[in-house]
Amino acid sequence: MAQLPLKTKVVVFAAVLGGFLFGYDTGVMSGSLVKLEEDEPEWNLDDSLKEIIVASAIWACAVGALLAGSLNKYLGRKITMMSGAAVLTVASFVMAVAPNWQWLVVGRALDGIAVGFVSMTGPLYIAEQLPDDWRGPMTVCNQLLITIGILAGSIVAGLFEPVKHGWRWMLGLSCIPSTIMLFLFIFMPKSARWLYFTGKTEQAEKVLKELRGTNDVADEMLEIEEDFKRTTENEKLGGKGITVFVNMMRNKAVRRALLLGVLLQLFQQLSGINSVMYYAATILTKAGASVNKAIWQACIVSIANVAFTFIGLYGVERFGRKILLLGSMIVMMIGLAVLGIAFILLKSSAEGTEVTGLDTCGTANNCYECTLLDGCGICETTVLQCLPKNDTDLIEEKCRDANLIDVCKSSESWLAVLGLVVYIMGFAPGMGPLPWTINSEIFPNWARDSALSITTFANWVGNSIISQTFLKLSSAATPAGAFFTYCGITLIGMIYFFICLPETKGMSLEHTEELFSKRVTFVGLKAGYEDSKKT
């Protein structure tokens, strides 16, 4: 691969800051949730309210991703990224000063709309500004910055955990990278493809020369010109007044690509990734860790996330997209199974730990039964006692200086940490970045903005389903049941992708319709573009 000029590297850095912000928002939420419950008892945060706080940003992300399709088409990638950075800065301030949970939800919603803008536009902007052989690694680089953002959020949560109302700092500090991103994008070039498609041919050629570090861009300009002609012909076929979406549904190749793209994003989320990322600290407290210990243990998961993303950077071009994706899903299933087994053992241990139930919690005979009773907590003194949380006099009498806890401590809690780390070891190099990488490659230019908007919307819908149901599913089916459910969903996705996912390594953005328009069976690890040319 040819060396990238300095300006191109700066372009990539500015774009992947959107990925960092996406990751920070995810990583910091895990710690801020447990701090919110501790610092704001008057908010009365139950599982439903915590899920609303988390899901408000995610549903807003879905809306932002849909809006980004139109913004990208009419205003361009640069303006869309700047808009996202500006709204993120405002959102961080609103969250930091929120006087109640309702205002926190407003701030989270603004934050979500902005993240929807940058999460959809960032990979697109990177893919369109880079040569074909750099496109895969640098799109994975966007995922790397997401993982670094998650780690940064986890570390910030750990540092501010001892601080009273530290959650305000956790959420408010995102204004720093968003402001840097807004400033950098003032000087970034617009997408060469977007410029060409809006009639600014000379500006498009000038941008390509700057980004390639050479005046010899004739071949790439010719590819863009041919793609423009195909796009114009496709738009004419649709007739006046026919929307791009209808054109996409009428085009067999795009329809097939869109189904694949949507399912890539859905399975990425329905495999349970954001139950792990948003609720990592909550999962670990359920496994018996203290709040402080759980927040720092969540950092271990985030470190693994960053470390194993480098495998994706190395392997995306060496091994190809399909092998990396399928291998990733196998390791994820192992991690989910370990998590399920961990919580089965934890339950067994808790059932064997006797407690003395008092007052309204008197029906509890063991630690596990106490955790199932609403409004009851466990007091650790010389003996374990199950006490009502709202009876302050009884707590002061029986518990003295100890605090009530909601979990049963167990020597098997390390197994939950291991399961989380193994899961992330699988997710980080494959299922994390590859849905974004593949989606940036499989759509023709005339449909790319709308198609990426739809697939990103699907990602956020899947994200919101998991984030808004995990705590309820854990309560109804136990945490073990929840993780075994995600394991089964991941298996279904792996079978589908083994049959239907083509290998897109080395494929030009201008040749995607050719790949999906022919009757090619993609069963196997290397079936893809080269096979489609032979049929």
JOFEN-V995596 format. One line per field, one symbol per residue. psi: psi as a letter, one per 20 degrees, with the letter a starting at -180 (. if undefined). A space follows every 50 residues. Layout:
psi: ???
This chain:
psi: pqppqghhhhgggggihhhghggghghhhghhghhghghmhiiloahghh hggghghghhggghhghhggghghirgghghhgggghhgghhgghhjpir hghhhgghgggggghgghhhhghggghiiqrgiigghhhhhghghghhgg gghggggghjhippkhhggghhiihghhggggghihiqqrpgggggijjm gghghggggghikqinjgghhgghghhgghgggghhhhrpiprhgggghh ogghgghggggghghghggiijgihgghkghgghhhjjqrgghgghhhhg ghghgggihhhgghihhghrgggggghghghghgghgggghghghggggh hjoqropqcijiipirgghghippjqrppochqpqoqphinhghghghhd iqqpqjroqqijhhhgggggggghhgggififhhhggghihjpqhhiggg ghgghhghghggghgghiighghhggjqhghghhghggghgggggghhgi pqpjpjpqhijhhhgiiqnppkprijpcghhhhi.
